[in-house]
Amino acid sequence: MAETKYEVTYIIRPDIDEEAKAQLVERFDNILKENGASIIDSKDWQKRKFAYEIKNFTEGTYHIVNLTANDSKAIDEFDRLAKISSEILRHMIVVRND
């Protein structure tokens, strides 16, 4: 089966310090790796203001992860844990066709 390319974008709440943010990113990168994904790159995009409030915040740090996976196990686990994480305000997973 061919590997599928994904792009995961998530918004980290702005009130956590740099060390906590680094630990959060590392934890979620490891969740992807432990479930069979290969991370191409994982980087902060930028801090941006929102068009509307999300969970009482008006801005957040966008983080982007590009990865490949043979099945959806890693993506499903990331999605499940991101939904219950209080540090992640929103997330989006996209299949890339390039």
N, C-alpha and C positions, 0 to 999 in steps of 0.2 A: 504494500500500500504506500502511495506517495505521501510525503510529508506535506502538511497544510501550513501555510504562513498565516500568522495572526498578528494583529496590533491591538494591544490592550492599553487603554488610556484611563487613568483614574485621577481623581482630584483629592488631594490631601488637605485636611483642615489646616488653616493658617496659624493656629495658636500653639502648635507643638514646636519644640525646639529642634535644632538641626540634628542633634544626636538621636532623638526619638524618631525623627523622620527617616534618618539613615537606617535605623533598626527596622522600621516598618517596611521600607523598600526591600531590605535584605530578606526579611521574613517572607514577603510575598514573592520575591524572586525565587527563594528556596522552595516554596510551595509548588511553583511551576516546575522547577527542576526535578523535585522528588517525585512528581507525577508524570515524568517522561518527556517534558518539553526541553528544547534547546534554546536558550536565550541568545539572540543575536546582539541586541543592545538594550540597555535599561538606563534611562536618563530623565532628569527633570527637564521639562520644557520651559515653563516660566510661571510666575505668580500672576494671576489675572483677576480682575474684578468680574463679578457675575452680572448678568442682565437682571437677575432677581435673586432674592435670598434663598439659600439652601441651608436648612437646619440652623437658622439664625446667623449664618455667615454671609458676608458680601464679597469675599474673595477666597481664593485657594490656590495651592500649588499643583499644577498639572504635571503628571509623570507618565511617560510613554515607554512601553516595553514591546519590542518586536521579537517574535519567537516563531519556532517551528515545532510541530507536534504530529505524531502519527495518528493519534486519536484525540477525542475531546476530553479525556480524563483530567488533564492538567487544567484546561480551561474551565471545566465544570467545577472543580475544586476551588479554583481562584474565585469564580463567580459566587459560589456558596459562601466562602469566607469573607469576601469583600462586602457582601450584603449585610453581614452582621458586625463588621468592624466599625467602631465609632470614629476611627481616625480617617476613614475613607468616606467622603461625602457622596460621590457618584463614581460610577465606572462604566466603561463601554468596551465591548469586545467586537472586533471587526475581522473578518476573513479577508486577507489580501490576495489579489489576483495577479501580482507581478512576479 
